[in-house]
Amino acid sequence: MEGLFVFFCLLFGHSAALMVMDETSCVEVEERMCGICHTIYMEECRMEMVEEMMPVKVSMCKNVTRFERICKIVMNYKLVEEEHPICKMEMMDRSNTLCQEKVGSELDRSEDSCKRVMKCKIGMKKTKKQYPKTVCEKIAVGEEENCVDMVKLKKKKHKAKYCSFHPKTVCQKDVGNECRMVR
């Protein structure tokens, strides 16, 4: 019900009419009535300061740092173990025996002459491998102000007209009739 009253107050320029019917103030009295009487309701108005929540457009701003990404390629090294042929040179004869094992007189014969032979086997070898790596970093390049418009509710005071109706008995004198007592 109060919401409806507030709605009408806003609708009609903040003026409202209120019928005053207070039972505690009603007292039955005997009055003298001379002529034709009737009750009219008189409007009484007053101005009051009212506090209301009103929408207000507000601009919210904050400084934001702008960053730029700068990248560069850096060469990294890693120690890895890989399979590699491990070779060495040896002096061998045709029968695949080392020449150092033979006695000196046997080395001189032409058919059993020693030749250089490369002997290889697969083994693990540690090597340094180079590989590129991209490294990026953010660098501050400046500041910008970012603003956003918002609607906020703020308390505002303004004048409002409040009216109420009060009963008043009005009589017109009747020339031919006498006065009478009424309740």
C-alpha positions as CSV (number, residue, x, y, z in Angstrom):
1,M,0.0,0.0,0.0
2,E,2.9,2.4,0.9
3,G,4.4,1.6,-2.5
4,L,1.3,2.7,-4.3
5,F,1.2,5.9,-2.3
6,V,4.9,6.6,-3.2
7,F,4.1,5.9,-6.9
8,F,1.2,8.5,-6.9
9,C,3.5,11.0,-5.1
10,L,6.1,10.6,-7.9
11,L,3.4,10.7,-10.6
12,F,1.7,13.9,-9.5
13,G,4.7,16.2,-8.8
14,H,5.3,14.9,-5.3
15,S,2.0,16.2,-3.9
16,A,-0.3,13.8,-2.1
17,A,-3.6,14.0,-0.3
18,L,-4.3,12.0,2.8
19,M,-7.7,11.6,4.5
20,V,-7.3,12.0,8.3
21,M,-9.5,9.7,10.2
22,D,-8.0,9.2,13.6
23,E,-10.4,7.4,16.0
24,T,-8.6,8.6,19.1
25,S,-9.4,12.2,18.1
26,C,-13.0,11.5,17.3
27,V,-15.2,12.6,20.2
28,E,-19.0,12.7,20.0
29,V,-20.3,16.1,20.9
30,E,-23.6,17.9,20.8
31,E,-23.6,20.9,18.6
32,R,-26.2,23.5,17.8
33,M,-27.1,23.5,14.2
34,C,-28.8,26.6,12.7
35,G,-29.8,26.2,9.1
36,I,-28.6,23.7,6.5
37,C,-25.2,22.2,7.4
38,H,-22.9,19.8,5.5
39,T,-19.4,18.5,6.0
40,I,-16.7,19.4,3.5
41,Y,-13.1,18.2,3.5
42,M,-10.6,21.0,3.4
43,E,-7.1,20.2,1.9
44,E,-4.2,21.3,4.0
45,C,-0.7,21.1,2.4
46,R,2.8,21.5,3.7
47,M,6.3,21.3,2.1
48,E,8.8,18.8,3.5
49,M,12.3,17.9,2.7
50,V,12.5,14.3,1.4
51,E,15.5,12.1,1.0
52,E,15.4,9.8,-2.0
53,M,17.8,7.5,-3.8
54,M,18.3,8.9,-7.3
55,P,20.4,7.5,-10.2
56,V,23.5,9.5,-11.0
57,K,25.9,8.9,-13.9
58,V,29.5,8.5,-12.5
59,S,32.7,8.1,-14.5
60,M,35.2,5.6,-13.0
61,C,38.7,5.9,-14.2
62,K,41.9,4.0,-13.5
63,N,45.5,4.2,-14.8
64,V,46.6,1.1,-16.6
65,T,50.2,0.3,-17.5
66,R,50.7,-0.7,-21.2
67,F,53.2,-3.5,-21.7
68,E,55.1,-4.6,-24.8
69,R,56.5,-8.1,-25.3
70,I,60.1,-8.2,-26.5
71,C,61.5,-11.6,-27.5
72,K,65.0,-12.8,-28.4
73,I,66.5,-16.1,-29.3
74,V,69.2,-17.4,-26.9
75,M,71.4,-20.4,-27.7
76,N,71.4,-23.0,-24.9
77,Y,73.8,-25.9,-24.5
78,K,72.9,-29.3,-23.2
79,L,75.3,-32.2,-22.4
80,V,73.8,-35.4,-24.1
81,E,75.1,-38.9,-24.3
82,E,74.9,-40.5,-27.8
83,E,76.1,-43.6,-29.6
84,H,79.2,-42.9,-31.7
85,P,81.7,-45.1,-33.4
86,I,85.0,-45.2,-31.4
87,C,87.9,-46.1,-33.8
88,K,91.6,-46.6,-33.4
89,M,94.4,-47.6,-35.9
90,E,96.2,-50.9,-35.4
91,M,99.0,-52.7,-37.2
92,M,97.7,-56.2,-38.3
93,D,98.7,-59.0,-40.6
94,R,96.5,-61.0,-42.9
95,S,95.6,-63.4,-40.2
96,N,94.2,-60.6,-38.0
97,T,96.8,-60.8,-35.4
98,L,98.6,-57.8,-34.0
99,C,102.0,-57.2,-35.4
100,Q,103.5,-56.4,-32.0
101,E,102.8,-59.9,-30.8
102,K,105.1,-61.4,-33.5
103,V,108.8,-61.8,-33.0
104,G,111.0,-59.4,-35.0
105,S,112.2,-61.9,-37.6
106,E,108.7,-62.8,-38.7
107,L,107.9,-59.2,-39.4
108,D,110.2,-59.0,-42.4
109,R,108.5,-61.6,-44.5
110,S,106.5,-60.0,-47.4
111,E,103.4,-62.2,-47.3
112,D,102.9,-61.6,-43.6
113,S,103.7,-57.9,-43.7
114,C,101.8,-55.7,-41.3
115,K,99.3,-53.2,-42.6
116,R,97.4,-50.4,-40.9
117,V,93.9,-51.3,-40.1
118,M,91.2,-49.1,-38.5
119,K,89.2,-51.0,-35.8
120,C,85.9,-49.5,-34.7
121,K,83.2,-50.3,-32.1
122,I,80.0,-48.5,-31.0
123,G,80.3,-46.7,-27.7
124,M,78.6,-43.9,-25.8
125,K,80.1,-40.5,-26.1
126,K,79.1,-37.3,-24.3
127,T,78.7,-34.3,-26.6
128,K,77.5,-30.7,-26.1
129,K,74.4,-30.0,-28.2
130,Q,73.3,-26.5,-29.1
131,Y,69.6,-25.6,-29.4
132,P,67.8,-22.2,-29.7
133,K,65.4,-21.0,-27.0
134,T,63.0,-18.0,-27.4
135,V,63.0,-15.8,-24.3
136,C,60.3,-13.1,-24.0
137,E,59.8,-10.4,-21.4
138,K,57.2,-7.7,-20.8
139,I,58.5,-4.2,-20.7
140,A,56.3,-1.2,-19.5
141,V,56.0,1.3,-22.3
142,G,53.5,3.8,-20.9
143,E,50.3,4.4,-19.0
144,E,46.8,4.8,-20.2
145,E,43.7,6.0,-18.5
146,N,40.8,3.7,-18.9
147,C,37.3,5.1,-18.0
148,V,33.9,3.5,-17.7
149,D,30.6,5.2,-17.2
150,M,28.4,3.7,-14.4
151,V,25.1,4.5,-12.9
152,K,25.1,4.7,-9.1
153,L,22.3,5.5,-6.6
154,K,22.9,8.5,-4.4
155,K,20.9,10.1,-1.7
156,K,19.4,13.4,-2.7
157,K,17.2,15.8,-0.7
158,H,14.4,17.8,-2.4
159,K,11.2,19.5,-1.4
160,A,7.9,17.5,-1.7
161,K,4.4,18.7,-1.2
162,Y,2.3,16.7,1.3
163,C,-1.4,17.3,1.6
164,S,-4.2,15.9,3.8
165,F,-7.9,16.4,4.0
166,H,-9.6,17.5,7.3
167,P,-13.4,17.6,7.8
168,K,-15.1,21.0,8.4
169,T,-18.8,21.5,9.0
170,V,-20.3,24.5,7.1
171,C,-23.8,25.8,7.8
172,Q,-26.0,28.2,5.9
173,K,-28.6,30.1,7.9
174,D,-32.1,29.2,7.2
175,V,-34.4,32.1,7.9
176,G,-37.6,30.3,8.8
177,N,-36.2,27.4,10.9
178,E,-35.1,27.4,14.4
179,C,-31.7,26.1,15.7
180,R,-31.6,22.5,16.9
181,M,-29.1,20.3,18.8
182,V,-27.4,17.5,16.9
183,R,-24.8,14.9,17.7
